[in-house]
Amino acid sequence: MSDIASRSDAVRDAAETGIPRALADLGDLVRIPSIAWPSMDQQQLVRSAEAVAALVEGTGVFDAVTIKRAAIPGTEEFGQPAVLATRAARNGRPTVLLYAHHDVQPVGDEALWETPPFQPTVREGRLYGRGAADDKAGIMAHIGAIRALVEALGPDFDLGLALFIEGEEEYGSRSFAQFLSDNADALRADVIVVA
């Protein structure tokens, strides 16, 4: 077996064994009602961004992890908190940008829910709760992949990483373009993975 195939198998195995931890962390994220609408509790979006930043920092591979906001063009307002993390590429390796969002849609009529929307519930092998799929699972797919890479190869790899987890995708990403402009250098990448 080649070295590349062996490393690939090791990363795949680490990803599979990391699923229970990733699901537990996903459940913790689902419990945060991070609804981006101005009429909702905006502190929950801050809480959600802080929880995501802690997960990102916990991977131990990023040079910097910050929570940032960008101006909403044409207003005096700022957008919702986003998590930005960077790791410089080494030895000519590429940089991969990982994107997801931590905000969720409003609940709607709670009477239509079979279980409380912010109480993660497993039924028939599936996790249910507001944001469980869109898009907190995307966040955990990124985190789980990084964890598997670290477990299989160690934290000292040459691949560059940029991670952008925004907090207002479900509300129209009003500060998205400005955030990209403000952070263009940090977000520069060879490949983008949207989860």
N, CA and C atoms as a LAMMPS dump frame, in Angstrom:
ITEM: TIMESTEP
0
ITEM: NUMBER OF ATOMS
585
ITEM: BOX BOUNDS ff ff ff
-5.0000000000000000e+02 5.0000000000000000e+02
-5.0000000000000000e+02 5.0000000000000000e+02
-5.0000000000000000e+02 5.0000000000000000e+02
ITEM: ATOMS id mol type element x y z
1 1 1 N 0.856 -1.179 0
2 1 2 C 0 0 0
3 1 3 C 0.897 1.235 0
4 2 1 N 0.56 2.217 -0.838
5 2 2 C 1.365 3.433 -0.915
6 2 3 C 1.178 4.271 0.34
7 3 1 N 2.125 5.186 0.545
8 3 2 C 2.058 6.078 1.7
9 3 3 C 0.805 6.95 1.639
10 4 1 N 0.467 7.402 0.434
11 4 2 C -0.726 8.241 0.273
12 4 3 C -1.982 7.445 0.617
13 5 1 N -2.076 6.227 0.135
14 5 2 C -3.246 5.391 0.434
15 5 3 C -3.329 5.088 1.92
16 6 1 N -2.202 4.846 2.537
17 6 2 C -2.167 4.566 3.973
18 6 3 C -2.64 5.774 4.778
19 7 1 N -2.153 6.964 4.398
20 7 2 C -2.585 8.181 5.102
21 7 3 C -4.065 8.451 4.86
22 8 1 N -4.52 8.218 3.642
23 8 2 C -5.931 8.409 3.318
24 8 3 C -6.809 7.484 4.156
25 9 1 N -6.401 6.225 4.277
26 9 2 C -7.145 5.272 5.107
27 9 3 C -7.157 5.708 6.566
28 10 1 N -6.036 6.226 7.048
29 10 2 C -5.947 6.666 8.444
30 10 3 C -6.884 7.841 8.705
31 11 1 N -6.954 8.783 7.758
32 11 2 C -7.859 9.932 7.909
33 11 3 C -9.31 9.455 7.88
34 12 1 N -9.639 8.548 6.964
35 12 2 C -11.004 8.012 6.876
36 12 3 C -11.392 7.3 8.174
37 13 1 N -10.489 6.483 8.701
38 13 2 C -10.762 5.779 9.957
39 13 3 C -10.966 6.761 11.106
40 14 1 N -10.133 7.795 11.163
41 14 2 C -10.261 8.803 12.221
42 14 3 C -11.582 9.557 12.088
43 15 1 N -12.002 9.833 10.859
44 15 2 C -13.286 10.512 10.647
45 15 3 C -14.435 9.65 11.156
46 16 1 N -14.392 8.368 10.852
47 16 2 C -15.462 7.464 11.297
48 16 3 C -15.507 7.346 12.817
49 17 1 N -14.366 7.218 13.45
50 17 2 C -14.368 7.095 14.914
51 17 3 C -14.705 8.422 15.584
52 18 1 N -14.588 9.526 14.854
53 18 2 C -14.912 10.835 15.415
54 18 3 C -16.373 11.215 15.317
55 19 1 N -17.183 10.388 14.666
56 19 2 C -18.593 10.733 14.465
57 19 3 C -19.349 10.928 15.783
58 20 1 N -19.223 10.065 16.786
59 20 2 C -19.967 10.3 18.031
60 20 3 C -19.648 11.657 18.676
61 21 1 N -18.378 12.033 18.685
62 21 2 C -17.999 13.336 19.255
63 21 3 C -18.586 14.471 18.42
64 22 1 N -18.521 14.341 17.101
65 22 2 C -19.073 15.374 16.23
66 22 3 C -20.579 15.509 16.424
67 23 1 N -21.277 14.401 16.587
68 23 2 C -22.725 14.455 16.831
69 23 3 C -23.048 15.11 18.167
70 24 1 N -22.244 14.836 19.186
71 24 2 C -22.452 15.479 20.489
72 24 3 C -22.247 16.986 20.37
73 25 1 N -21.202 17.394 19.655
74 25 2 C -20.956 18.825 19.461
75 25 3 C -22.05 19.46 18.609
76 26 1 N -22.538 18.732 17.612
77 26 2 C -23.652 19.225 16.802
78 26 3 C -24.874 19.454 17.684
79 27 1 N -25.155 18.533 18.576
80 27 2 C -26.274 18.708 19.504
81 27 3 C -26.122 19.958 20.345
82 28 1 N -24.906 20.228 20.808
83 28 2 C -24.659 21.446 21.587
84 28 3 C -24.934 22.695 20.758
85 29 1 N -24.543 22.686 19.493
86 29 2 C -24.804 23.84 18.627
87 29 3 C -26.295 24.005 18.36
88 30 1 N -27.007 22.901 18.163
89 30 2 C -28.449 22.959 17.897
90 30 3 C -29.196 23.574 19.083
91 31 1 N -28.699 23.379 20.278
92 31 2 C -29.359 23.93 21.477
93 31 3 C -29.326 25.464 21.523
94 32 1 N -28.481 26.082 20.725
95 32 2 C -28.37 27.546 20.721
96 32 3 C -29.322 28.103 19.662
97 33 1 N -30.332 28.873 20.06
98 33 2 C -31.296 29.413 19.097
99 33 3 C -30.74 30.636 18.349
100 34 1 N -29.844 30.377 17.431
101 34 2 C -29.098 31.439 16.737
102 34 3 C -29.85 31.947 15.505
103 35 1 N -30.95 32.621 15.754
104 35 2 C -31.798 33.155 14.685
105 35 3 C -31.348 34.579 14.382
106 36 1 N -31.024 34.86 13.125
107 36 2 C -30.425 36.142 12.751
108 36 3 C -31.419 37.297 12.635
109 37 1 N -32.708 37.044 12.71
110 37 2 C -33.7 38.116 12.563
111 37 3 C -33.534 39.143 13.683
112 38 1 N -33.602 40.437 13.359
113 38 2 C -33.414 41.481 14.374
114 38 3 C -34.404 41.409 15.536
115 39 1 N -35.588 40.857 15.304
116 39 2 C -36.587 40.774 16.37
117 39 3 C -36.281 39.663 17.373
118 40 1 N -35.301 38.83 17.081
119 40 2 C -34.946 37.713 17.964
120 40 3 C -33.801 38.125 18.895
121 41 1 N -33.508 37.303 19.869
122 41 2 C -32.449 37.57 20.847
123 41 3 C -31.081 37.494 20.166
124 42 1 N -30.517 38.656 19.879
125 42 2 C -29.251 38.718 19.157
126 42 3 C -28.073 38.177 19.962
127 43 1 N -28.215 38.12 21.266
128 43 2 C -27.143 37.563 22.095
129 43 3 C -26.934 36.077 21.791
130 44 1 N -27.978 35.413 21.313
131 44 2 C -27.843 33.996 20.963
132 44 3 C -26.903 33.797 19.766
133 45 1 N -26.884 34.776 18.855
134 45 2 C -25.942 34.707 17.731
135 45 3 C -24.509 34.872 18.216
136 46 1 N -24.313 35.743 19.187
137 46 2 C -22.983 35.904 19.787
138 46 3 C -22.581 34.597 20.463
139 47 1 N -23.506 34.041 21.223
140 47 2 C -23.25 32.764 21.904
141 47 3 C -22.898 31.661 20.908
142 48 1 N -23.617 31.618 19.81
143 48 2 C -23.364 30.623 18.775
144 48 3 C -21.978 30.819 18.158
145 49 1 N -21.64 32.054 17.818
146 49 2 C -20.316 32.34 17.251
147 49 3 C -19.218 31.95 18.235
148 50 1 N -19.426 32.238 19.511
149 50 2 C -18.431 31.867 20.529
150 50 3 C -18.281 30.352 20.63
151 51 1 N -19.388 29.629 20.536
152 51 2 C -19.331 28.162 20.595
153 51 3 C -18.58 27.607 19.384
154 52 1 N -18.849 28.167 18.213
155 52 2 C -18.146 27.726 17.007
156 52 3 C -16.659 28.048 17.121
157 53 1 N -16.336 29.255 17.574
158 53 2 C -14.925 29.634 17.725
159 53 3 C -14.202 28.69 18.681
160 54 1 N -14.869 28.291 19.752
161 54 2 C -14.254 27.354 20.705
162 54 3 C -13.982 26.003 20.043
163 55 1 N -14.904 25.529 19.222
164 55 2 C -14.686 24.271 18.501
165 55 3 C -13.504 24.395 17.541
166 56 1 N -13.435 25.519 16.846
167 56 2 C -12.345 25.75 15.896
168 56 3 C -11.009 25.815 16.632
169 57 1 N -10.973 26.58 17.722
170 57 2 C -9.741 26.659 18.52
171 57 3 C -9.345 25.288 19.047
172 58 1 N -10.333 24.482 19.396
173 58 2 C -10.078 23.153 19.937
174 58 3 C -9.387 22.207 18.974
175 59 1 N -9.408 22.52 17.68
176 59 2 C -8.694 21.671 16.723
177 59 3 C -7.185 21.823 16.882
178 60 1 N -6.762 22.964 17.408
179 60 2 C -5.341 23.2 17.652
180 60 3 C -4.493 23.445 16.423
181 61 1 N -5.099 23.75 15.28
182 61 2 C -4.299 23.9 14.066
183 61 3 C -4.271 25.313 13.487
184 62 1 N -5.093 26.203 13.985
185 62 2 C -5.171 27.526 13.378
186 62 3 C -4.203 28.507 14.038
187 63 1 N -3.642 29.396 13.207
188 63 2 C -2.762 30.452 13.705
189 63 3 C -3.577 31.538 14.403
190 64 1 N -4.78 31.779 13.916
191 64 2 C -5.647 32.81 14.488
192 64 3 C -7.102 32.388 14.344
193 65 1 N -7.886 32.654 15.39
194 65 2 C -9.331 32.419 15.375
195 65 3 C -9.967 33.672 15.96
196 66 1 N -10.807 34.342 15.181
197 66 2 C -11.436 35.576 15.648
198 66 3 C -12.929 35.56 15.327
199 67 1 N -13.655 36.363 16.084
200 67 2 C -15.066 36.624 15.79
201 67 3 C -15.116 38.061 15.299
202 68 1 N -15.673 38.253 14.107
203 68 2 C -15.678 39.573 13.481
204 68 3 C -17.069 39.912 12.961
205 69 1 N -17.267 41.198 12.781
206 69 2 C -18.473 41.709 12.129
207 69 3 C -18.032 42.676 11.043
208 70 1 N -18.856 42.828 10.034
209 70 2 C -18.586 43.788 8.971
210 70 3 C -19.758 44.754 8.874
211 71 1 N -19.475 45.936 8.361
212 71 2 C -20.514 46.946 8.182
213 71 3 C -21.519 46.478 7.127
214 72 1 N -22.763 46.872 7.332
215 72 2 C -23.794 46.644 6.321
216 72 3 C -23.796 47.885 5.433
217 73 1 N -23.424 47.747 4.173
218 73 2 C -23.322 48.91 3.295
219 73 3 C -24.606 49.742 3.266
220 74 1 N -24.423 51.061 3.272
221 74 2 C -25.546 51.977 3.212
222 74 3 C -26.247 52.199 4.534
223 75 1 N -25.72 51.619 5.614
224 75 2 C -26.312 51.791 6.943
225 75 3 C -25.195 52.08 7.942
226 76 1 N -25.592 52.348 9.152
227 76 2 C -24.618 52.484 10.234
228 76 3 C -24.566 51.214 11.075
229 77 1 N -25.19 50.153 10.588
230 77 2 C -25.264 48.876 11.303
231 77 3 C -24.122 47.945 10.9
232 78 1 N -23.894 46.98 11.775
233 78 2 C -22.947 45.914 11.475
234 78 3 C -23.714 44.607 11.355
235 79 1 N -23.175 43.705 10.574
236 79 2 C -23.779 42.393 10.402
237 79 3 C -23.584 41.529 11.629
238 80 1 N -24.035 40.306 11.525
239 80 2 C -23.957 39.357 12.638
240 80 3 C -22.537 38.806 12.779
241 81 1 N -22.218 38.272 13.956
242 81 2 C -20.861 37.778 14.184
243 81 3 C -20.527 36.558 13.324
244 82 1 N -19.333 36.607 12.766
245 82 2 C -18.809 35.509 11.954
246 82 3 C -17.503 35.035 12.572
247 83 1 N -17.203 33.772 12.392
248 83 2 C -15.943 33.207 12.873
249 83 3 C -14.999 33.125 11.679
250 84 1 N -13.806 33.673 11.865
251 84 2 C -12.769 33.636 10.842
252 84 3 C -11.526 33.015 11.458
253 85 1 N -11.008 31.986 10.818
254 85 2 C -9.802 31.315 11.309
255 85 3 C -8.854 31.095 10.139
256 86 1 N -7.562 31.212 10.419
257 86 2 C -6.569 31.043 9.362
258 86 3 C -5.387 30.207 9.834
259 87 1 N -4.82 29.517 8.879
260 87 2 C -3.588 28.747 9.074
261 87 3 C -2.811 28.886 7.77
262 88 1 N -1.608 29.418 7.849
263 88 2 C -0.801 29.642 6.656
264 88 3 C -0.329 28.32 6.054
265 89 1 N -0.358 28.262 4.727
266 89 2 C 0.189 27.104 4.014
267 89 3 C 1.712 27.16 4.081
268 90 1 N 2.312 25.981 4.015
269 90 2 C 3.776 25.899 4.035
270 90 3 C 4.255 25.048 2.861
271 91 1 N 5.491 25.275 2.5
272 91 2 C 6.163 24.459 1.482
273 91 3 C 5.385 24.366 0.172
274 92 1 N 4.77 25.484 -0.22
275 92 2 C 4.085 25.539 -1.504
276 92 3 C 2.761 24.805 -1.578
277 93 1 N 2.248 24.379 -0.444
278 93 2 C 0.972 23.653 -0.424
279 93 3 C -0.187 24.634 -0.619
280 94 1 N -1.344 24.135 -1.056
281 94 2 C -2.511 25 -1.258
282 94 3 C -3.196 25.356 0.062
283 95 1 N -4.084 26.326 -0.048
284 95 2 C -4.949 26.706 1.072
285 95 3 C -6.382 26.354 0.705
286 96 1 N -7.08 25.731 1.644
287 96 2 C -8.479 25.353 1.466
288 96 3 C -9.33 26.263 2.349
289 97 1 N -10.34 26.894 1.768
290 97 2 C -11.291 27.724 2.509
291 97 3 C -12.528 26.889 2.805
292 98 1 N -12.898 26.814 4.071
293 98 2 C -14.081 26.082 4.518
294 98 3 C -15.161 27.091 4.893
295 99 1 N -16.348 26.966 4.299
296 99 2 C -17.446 27.903 4.558
297 99 3 C -18.673 27.154 5.072
298 100 1 N -19.347 27.777 6.026
299 100 2 C -20.656 27.324 6.514
300 100 3 C -21.29 28.523 7.227
301 101 1 N -22.457 28.326 7.818
302 101 2 C -23.068 29.402 8.613
303 101 3 C -23.673 28.819 9.882
304 102 1 N -23.679 29.655 10.931
305 102 2 C -24.161 29.185 12.238
306 102 3 C -25.545 29.714 12.593
307 103 1 N -26.111 30.582 11.771
308 103 2 C -27.457 31.076 12.05
309 103 3 C -28.49 30.113 11.468
310 104 1 N -29.705 30.212 11.991
311 104 2 C -30.784 29.31 11.58
312 104 3 C -32.053 30.103 11.267
313 105 1 N -32.983 29.445 10.611
314 105 2 C -34.293 30.019 10.317
315 105 3 C -35.12 30.126 11.604
316 106 1 N -36.091 31.045 11.643
317 106 2 C -37.02 31.063 12.771
318 106 3 C -37.77 29.734 12.86
319 107 1 N -38.307 29.466 14.028
320 107 2 C -38.962 28.191 14.306
321 107 3 C -40.297 28.054 13.587
322 108 1 N -41.028 29.145 13.459
323 108 2 C -42.375 29.051 12.905
324 108 3 C -43.334 28.564 13.979
325 109 1 N -44.355 27.869 13.577
326 109 2 C -45.373 27.365 14.497
327 109 3 C -44.829 26.151 15.254
328 110 1 N -44.531 26.335 16.536
329 110 2 C -43.956 25.238 17.333
330 110 3 C -44.904 24.052 17.456
331 111 1 N -46.187 24.279 17.268
332 111 2 C -47.147 23.168 17.339
333 111 3 C -46.916 22.155 16.216
334 112 1 N -46.257 22.578 15.166
335 112 2 C -45.981 21.681 14.046
336 112 3 C -44.724 20.835 14.259
337 113 1 N -43.981 21.141 15.299
338 113 2 C -42.77 20.379 15.606
339 113 3 C -43.135 19.147 16.426
340 114 1 N -42.516 18.019 16.116
341 114 2 C -42.737 16.798 16.899
342 114 3 C -41.963 16.824 18.207
343 115 1 N -40.869 17.574 18.236
344 115 2 C -40.059 17.756 19.445
345 115 3 C -39.669 19.225 19.515
346 116 1 N -39.261 19.722 20.679
347 116 2 C -38.853 21.125 20.762
348 116 3 C -37.728 21.423 19.762
349 117 1 N -37.822 22.544 19.026
350 117 2 C -36.888 22.811 17.938
351 117 3 C -35.421 22.934 18.355
352 118 1 N -35.169 23.386 19.565
353 118 2 C -33.78 23.55 19.994
354 118 3 C -33.354 22.484 21
355 119 1 N -34.061 21.374 20.969
356 119 2 C -33.685 20.204 21.759
357 119 3 C -33.322 19.102 20.765
358 120 1 N -32.027 18.867 20.546
359 120 2 C -31.654 17.848 19.567
360 120 3 C -32.213 16.484 19.953
361 121 1 N -32.849 15.842 18.988
362 121 2 C -33.512 14.567 19.232
363 121 3 C -33.123 13.582 18.133
364 122 1 N -32.713 12.389 18.541
365 122 2 C -32.379 11.348 17.57
366 122 3 C -33.593 10.438 17.401
367 123 1 N -34.036 10.297 16.142
368 123 2 C -35.124 9.39 15.787
369 123 3 C -34.689 8.603 14.562
370 124 1 N -34.776 7.294 14.668
371 124 2 C -34.427 6.408 13.555
372 124 3 C -33.053 6.74 12.975
373 125 1 N -32.104 7.021 13.869
374 125 2 C -30.733 7.264 13.453
375 125 3 C -30.456 8.64 12.891
376 126 1 N -31.418 9.543 12.977
377 126 2 C -31.239 10.901 12.46
378 126 3 C -31.401 11.906 13.589
379 127 1 N -30.592 12.964 13.531
380 127 2 C -30.655 14.027 14.53
381 127 3 C -31.585 15.124 14.021
382 128 1 N -32.591 15.451 14.824
383 128 2 C -33.551 16.494 14.479
384 128 3 C -33.391 17.673 15.422
385 129 1 N -33.63 18.86 14.894
386 129 2 C -33.594 20.099 15.652
387 129 3 C -33.336 21.237 14.681
388 130 1 N -33.746 22.446 15.045
389 130 2 C -33.558 23.594 14.155
390 130 3 C -32.062 23.8 13.92
391 131 1 N -31.671 23.785 12.664
392 131 2 C -30.276 23.986 12.291
393 131 3 C -29.44 22.723 12.271
394 132 1 N -30.031 21.582 12.619
395 132 2 C -29.249 20.339 12.664
396 132 3 C -28.635 20.025 11.302
397 133 1 N -29.367 20.291 10.236
398 133 2 C -28.82 20.054 8.897
399 133 3 C -28.307 21.357 8.293
400 134 1 N -29.111 22.391 8.326
401 134 2 C -28.804 23.671 7.692
402 134 3 C -28.56 24.731 8.755
403 135 1 N -27.384 24.972 9.175
404 135 2 C -26.178 24.46 8.566
405 135 3 C -25.162 24.079 9.64
406 136 1 N -25.663 23.758 10.806
407 136 2 C -24.723 23.405 11.878
408 136 3 C -24.042 22.068 11.607
409 137 1 N -24.69 21.195 10.829
410 137 2 C -24.025 19.962 10.403
411 137 3 C -22.854 20.295 9.483
412 138 1 N -22.996 21.338 8.691
413 138 2 C -21.897 21.775 7.832
414 138 3 C -20.688 22.209 8.641
415 139 1 N -20.954 22.93 9.719
416 139 2 C -19.864 23.336 10.614
417 139 3 C -19.158 22.101 11.148
418 140 1 N -19.938 21.138 11.622
419 140 2 C -19.337 19.944 12.213
420 140 3 C -18.667 19.057 11.168
421 141 1 N -19.115 19.108 9.923
422 141 2 C -18.405 18.376 8.865
423 141 3 C -16.996 18.937 8.714
424 142 1 N -16.884 20.266 8.732
425 142 2 C -15.56 20.896 8.646
426 142 3 C -14.707 20.553 9.867
427 143 1 N -15.28 20.726 11.052
428 143 2 C -14.532 20.458 12.289
429 143 3 C -14.133 18.981 12.351
430 144 1 N -15.066 18.098 12.023
431 144 2 C -14.767 16.665 12.046
432 144 3 C -13.656 16.293 11.081
433 145 1 N -13.646 16.912 9.902
434 145 2 C -12.589 16.635 8.924
435 145 3 C -11.231 17.097 9.446
436 146 1 N -11.205 18.274 10.061
437 146 2 C -9.94 18.776 10.614
438 146 3 C -9.473 17.878 11.752
439 147 1 N -10.394 17.503 12.625
440 147 2 C -10.022 16.604 13.729
441 147 3 C -9.448 15.293 13.204
442 148 1 N -10.063 14.742 12.173
443 148 2 C -9.582 13.478 11.602
444 148 3 C -8.193 13.647 11
445 149 1 N -7.982 14.756 10.323
446 149 2 C -6.671 15.036 9.746
447 149 3 C -5.605 15.104 10.835
448 150 1 N -5.918 15.809 11.918
449 150 2 C -4.97 15.942 13.03
450 150 3 C -4.722 14.592 13.7
451 151 1 N -5.792 13.835 13.92
452 151 2 C -5.624 12.533 14.573
453 151 3 C -4.767 11.593 13.73
454 152 1 N -4.98 11.614 12.425
455 152 2 C -4.271 10.685 11.547
456 152 3 C -2.85 11.135 11.214
457 153 1 N -2.66 12.44 11.022
458 153 2 C -1.376 12.939 10.537
459 153 3 C -0.635 13.815 11.531
460 154 1 N -1.31 14.202 12.612
461 154 2 C -0.711 15.128 13.561
462 154 3 C -1.002 16.563 13.154
463 155 1 N -0.745 17.512 14.047
464 155 2 C -1.096 18.904 13.776
465 155 3 C -0.094 19.645 12.891
466 156 1 N 1.019 19.023 12.577
467 156 2 C 2.082 19.704 11.839
468 156 3 C 2.042 19.322 10.358
469 157 1 N 1 19.776 9.654
470 157 2 C 0.873 19.502 8.223
471 157 3 C 1.023 20.804 7.45
472 158 1 N 1.317 20.704 6.175
473 158 2 C 1.637 21.877 5.356
474 158 3 C 0.424 22.557 4.727
475 159 1 N -0.705 21.902 4.696
476 159 2 C -1.911 22.45 4.085
477 159 3 C -2.33 23.736 4.785
478 160 1 N -2.639 24.762 4.004
479 160 2 C -3.186 25.992 4.563
480 160 3 C -4.692 25.871 4.718
481 161 1 N -5.22 26.513 5.741
482 161 2 C -6.665 26.494 5.98
483 161 3 C -7.165 27.901 6.26
484 162 1 N -8.319 28.214 5.718
485 162 2 C -9.073 29.404 6.096
486 162 3 C -10.482 28.901 6.37
487 163 1 N -11.084 29.407 7.411
488 163 2 C -12.43 28.968 7.778
489 163 3 C -13.281 30.205 8.002
490 164 1 N -14.439 30.249 7.358
491 164 2 C -15.365 31.376 7.471
492 164 3 C -16.739 30.801 7.772
493 165 1 N -17.214 31.047 8.996
494 165 2 C -18.542 30.599 9.421
495 165 3 C -19.355 31.859 9.705
496 166 1 N -20.227 32.222 8.779
497 166 2 C -20.977 33.471 8.942
498 166 3 C -22.218 33.278 9.804
499 167 1 N -22.813 34.41 10.219
500 167 2 C -23.946 34.351 11.122
501 167 3 C -25.206 35.007 10.612
502 168 1 N -25.328 35.196 9.301
503 168 2 C -26.531 35.862 8.789
504 168 3 C -26.976 35.331 7.424
505 169 1 N -26.587 34.136 7.076
506 169 2 C -26.96 33.57 5.781
507 169 3 C -28.473 33.441 5.655
508 170 1 N -29.133 33.059 6.728
509 170 2 C -30.585 32.864 6.693
510 170 3 C -31.352 34.189 6.671
511 171 1 N -30.652 35.298 6.862
512 171 2 C -31.298 36.61 6.853
513 171 3 C -30.777 37.469 5.697
514 172 1 N -30.199 36.842 4.701
515 172 2 C -29.811 37.577 3.507
516 172 3 C -28.359 38.007 3.433
517 173 1 N -27.55 37.645 4.402
518 173 2 C -26.107 37.939 4.363
519 173 3 C -25.839 39.405 4.019
520 174 1 N -26.473 40.295 4.756
521 174 2 C -26.408 41.719 4.425
522 174 3 C -25.001 42.308 4.494
523 175 1 N -24.123 41.743 5.309
524 175 2 C -22.754 42.267 5.392
525 175 3 C -21.74 41.351 4.709
526 176 1 N -22.223 40.337 3.991
527 176 2 C -21.354 39.314 3.397
528 176 3 C -20.301 39.914 2.459
529 177 1 N -20.737 40.717 1.494
530 177 2 C -19.797 41.289 0.523
531 177 3 C -18.759 42.16 1.222
532 178 1 N -19.202 42.937 2.204
533 178 2 C -18.26 43.789 2.935
534 178 3 C -17.284 42.943 3.749
535 179 1 N -17.774 41.865 4.347
536 179 2 C -16.903 40.966 5.115
537 179 3 C -15.834 40.376 4.202
538 180 1 N -16.236 39.934 3.019
539 180 2 C -15.271 39.379 2.063
540 180 3 C -14.231 40.42 1.679
541 181 1 N -14.674 41.641 1.437
542 181 2 C -13.75 42.713 1.08
543 181 3 C -12.794 43.033 2.228
544 182 1 N -13.348 43.161 3.431
545 182 2 C -12.527 43.501 4.604
546 182 3 C -11.496 42.425 4.924
547 183 1 N -11.809 41.18 4.606
548 183 2 C -10.966 40.043 5.004
549 183 3 C -10.428 39.268 3.805
550 184 1 N -10.269 39.955 2.682
551 184 2 C -9.864 39.287 1.438
552 184 3 C -8.555 38.518 1.588
553 185 1 N -7.577 39.097 2.246
554 185 2 C -6.289 38.405 2.388
555 185 3 C -6.436 37.13 3.205
556 186 1 N -7.171 37.201 4.298
557 186 2 C -7.348 36.027 5.163
558 186 3 C -8.147 34.93 4.463
559 187 1 N -9.042 35.313 3.555
560 187 2 C -9.916 34.349 2.886
561 187 3 C -9.358 33.835 1.556
562 188 1 N -8.206 34.347 1.166
563 188 2 C -7.619 33.915 -0.106
564 188 3 C -7.314 32.419 -0.047
565 189 1 N -7.756 31.684 -1.06
566 189 2 C -7.598 30.226 -1.042
567 189 3 C -7.51 29.683 -2.462
568 190 1 N -7.032 28.461 -2.552
569 190 2 C -6.944 27.763 -3.829
570 190 3 C -8.203 26.951 -4.115
571 191 1 N -8.88 26.538 -3.053
572 191 2 C -10.069 25.695 -3.153
573 191 3 C -11.057 26.148 -2.081
574 192 1 N -12.343 26.118 -2.397
575 192 2 C -13.378 26.448 -1.417
576 192 3 C -14.281 25.229 -1.242
577 193 1 N -14.554 24.889 0.018
578 193 2 C -15.486 23.808 0.335
579 193 3 C -16.665 24.43 1.075
580 194 1 N -17.849 24.367 0.482
581 194 2 C -19.065 24.906 1.079
582 194 3 C -19.842 23.745 1.681
583 195 1 N -20.139 23.849 2.962
584 195 2 C -20.89 22.777 3.628
585 195 3 C -22.247 23.291 4.062
